[in-house]
Amino acid sequence: MDWDINYIESIISNINDMLEQGKTMAEIEKNEFSVNARVIHKRLERLGYKRIDNQYTLTDIKGRQNVGQKVGPNKKDKEVQVVRHKDRQDVEILSSNNIDKLFDKEKDIEKLKGLITRYDEIVSFLDKISPVTISENIIINLPIEEGKKDFKATVRINKLVWEQFNEFCKERKQYSKKDLISQALIEFIENHS
């Protein structure tokens, strides 16, 4: 059997039949698809399929079992439309009736007009502050990292200083320890260079 996303329903049906006959998914992947274990399983998960009771079932974004492949409004608890996306994941779309109920059109249109008229100012402001966070006179201005953003290092530090730092961080949960330590090191380098 070849993997072809265009025939996903047929592939799922065949896999489910083999699982029902007692074959393991690893056997199916190795013998039928000639791939390593978990390769097909991971592909199916990316497409929104979950293995429930030893059968693959298409689930919606929130992990619930799919209501089928029907398209149209669901009248139960809210009006939604389940749409088949090109990569076969289900997407819920609020119907236009619900959107009308969610927003006060006149107020929101005025707000949007105000934002549009000040668009250049807003973009300019955001460009200036994007790497900077200001609060309580703490300015986090770190260089923008490319690639992997975290670097792990082990250092030895005075225990009392570390305890004070932890207390400081508990009072300022809006900052990560990584950002505070990085900013402190930058300021130390700048002050002593």
N, C-alpha and C positions, 0 to 999 in steps of 0.2 A: 504494500500500500504506500502510495506517495502522499506527502503533505502538500495539499493545495487548498489554500484558504477559500477558493471559490466553491469547493465542495465540502465545506466544514460540517454541514448538517449530516451528510453521508458518513464522514469520518467519525463524528461523534456517535452516530448510530452504531457503526461497526465496533468502535471501542467499547461502548456500553454493552453490546452483545457479548463480546469476548470477556469483559469483566464479569458479566452474569454467568458465563460458563466456567468461571473460576480462575481465569488467567490473571496474573498480576500485571499492574501497569508497566513495571520494569520489563517483563517478558514481552508485552505487546510492543513497547518502544523498541526493544532490541530486535525482535523477530519480524515484526511487521513494517517498521519504519527504518530499521538499520541505523538507529541513533542511540546515544547513551541514555541511561536512565534519567528521568525527570525532564528531558528536553521537551517532549510533546506536552507533558503536564504543565510546564511553565508557559509554553505557547498558549495553551488553552486558558490558563489563568489570566494571561494578558488580554485575551479576547473576551473575558468576562464569564468564563465557565468555572464552576466550582464542583468539586467531587463531593456529592452528598449521597450517603447510603450506597457507596461504591458505584455510583452512576454520575456522569458529568451532566450538569444542568446549567443552563444559561441563567445568570442572576443579574439583577439590576445593579446600579452604581452603589446602592446602600447595602448590597449583599443579600437582599431578599430574593427568594426564588422568583424567576420571571413569570409574569402572568401570561406567557405565550408570546407569539410573535405578532400579535395583532397591533394594528396601528389605529389610533383614534382616542377620543376622550374616555377616561375612566371615571364613572360617575360616583364611585363609592365615597371617598373622603375628600378628594380635591380633584379639580379638573386638570388632568395631565395628558400628555400625548407621549406614547412610547414610540420612538423612532429608531429604525435600524440605521446605524451609522456605517460608513464605508468600511471601518475596521471591525464591524460586527458588535460593537459595544452598544448597549441600550443607553439612550439619552432621554431624560425626562424634560419636556418643554412645557412651561406653564401656558395654558391657553390664553388668548387675548382677553377673555372674560375675566379671568383672575387677575391679570395685570391691571385692568381698570380698577379693580377693587383695592389693590395694594397701594396705589399712588393717588395723590390728589393732583390731578393733571395741571391745573392752573398754577398752583404754588410751585410745583416741580419744574414746570416750563420756565417760570420766572427765575428760579434758582439756576437752571441751566443757562439761560440767557446771560445772567450775571457772570457765570463762570466763563462763558464763551467770550464776553467782552474783555475779560481780564486774563485771557489765556496766556498771552506773552509774559505778563507779570508772574503768573503762577509758575510757568515753566522755568522762568529765570530764577525765581525763588527756590524751586525744587532742585535745580542744577547746583545752586550755591550750597545747599544744606545736605545734599544726598549722602556724603560720607560723614556728616557731622550730626551728633545728637547733643542738644543743650538742655540741661535740667540741673537745678541746684548748683549752678556754676561748674558743673562737670561737663567738659567738652570732650567727646570721643571723636577724634579725627584721625582715622587709621588709613593707611594706603590701601587702595583697592587691590585685592589679591586675584591672581589669575590661576586657573586650574584648581587643584585641591586647596580648600580654604583653611583647613585645620592642620596644625603642626603640633605634635605631642613632644614635650620635653619633660624630663625629670630634673628637678632642682632641689637643693636643700635650702631650708629657710628657717629662721628663728621662730620657735614655736609660739612665743607671745605675739610676734608680728603677724603670724598666720591667723591666730585666734582673733586679733583685732580686725584683720582684713575680712574674715568670715562674718563678724558682727557688722562691719561696714556694709558688706554685700547683702546681708539679711534685711537691712533697712532700705536698700536701693535695688529692689528686685527687677527694676526695669532694665538693668544692665547685666550683661553676662560677666562672669569672672574673667573669661578670656579677653573681652574688650577692655575691662578695667586694668588688668595686668599689662596688656599690650600698650595701652595709652600711658601707663605709668613708666614703662620702660622707654618709650619714645621721649617722654618729657625728661627723664633722667639723662638720656643720651644728648638731647638738645641742650640741657642746662650745663652739662659737663664736657662738652666738646670744644 
